[in-house]
Amino acid sequence: MINLKNLIKVLRKKLGMTQEKLAKECGVVRQTINCVENDKYDPTLELAFKIAKVLNRKVDEVFIFE
């Protein structure tokens, strides 16, 4: 099993962005962003790319495979 960590919360806060705003821009609900941030849900590849794009980062700058 792949252990996926992420820096969403740190990057989002640096941009002054709420979970709600990130979720809206990614086309998901806030709870989805919360679950991804807290390592309770691994996002689909499509969602991972959307999150990275909204945060102005490359996917491998947001998600770390351990």
C-alpha positions, 0 to 999 in steps of 0.5 A: 500500500502506498502511503500518501502525505500532502502539504495542502493545508500548509500551501492553502494557508500560505495563500490565505485560502479556506477549505471551502474556497479550495473545494469550490475551485476544485469542484468538490465539497469542503469535507472532501478537502478536509479528508484529503488534508487529514490523510483520511482519503486519497484523492483521485488523480484528477482531483490531485491535479486540480488541487495542485493547479489551484495552489499554483504548484506541481502535483509532486510539490503538494503530494509526497509518496512515502 
